Amino acid sequence: MSTEQKVAVVTGASQGIGAGILEAFKDRNYSVVAASRSIKASDDPNILTVPGDVGALDTAEKVFRAAYERFGRVDTLVNNAGIFMAKPFTAYSQDDYATYISTNVTGFFHMTQRALDLMSKQGHGHVVTITTSLVDQPMSGVPAALASLTKGALNAATKSLAIEYAKTGIRVNAVSPGIIKTPMHPLQAHQALAALHPMGRMGDVSDVVDAVLYLEGATFVTGEILHVDGGQAAGHHMI
């Protein structure tokens, strides 16, 4: 493999946004280390799959050990793995809370810590995290306080890490989507979900992928929370 070929690690890469991000990096001639609970082996020599729970410390260790052994470097980490459950706040169970924290926060912590350790030794790197527009513009019809609690923490950590690592050659950004057409949302709900956006449509996976690719190439951008939400974060709208 050419030493110039870049390497991206993508979590939650088996479907939806993560699968789209994987394909986009592959199309840009990156090697990709793809991680998720249900990821299957790939025949492509430039795609390395690592199954595991993103919230487990040993998953992060396996991912970055495998990346370094196969490709010798990691240029980009995309923290895409996450969960979302819309419930009234008092309806969340202890298991719901533990799952949210494990996947959305602990997974980010372990993966990002190992990525930044490796990138610091290289003297360059980029971390992008997928959060949610609900952090900035909650909706009465979508009760999701645990999403705000966990993803809001990731937005704050993104800015903090961007400043901490600004002089090291490492950039840290986030993409904050609205509601995206993925297998998570049944087709019969699409019309109602589209109406929650000022632009009147749901987002496509390609909209989020385009934002990640923009940030990947934007070498003077760090600490940015890029909203891809059809105008949700801009303000209120009538439905």
Order of alpha helices (4+ residues) and beta strands (2+ residues): beta-alpha-beta-beta-alpha-beta-alpha-alpha-beta-alpha-beta-alpha-alpha-beta
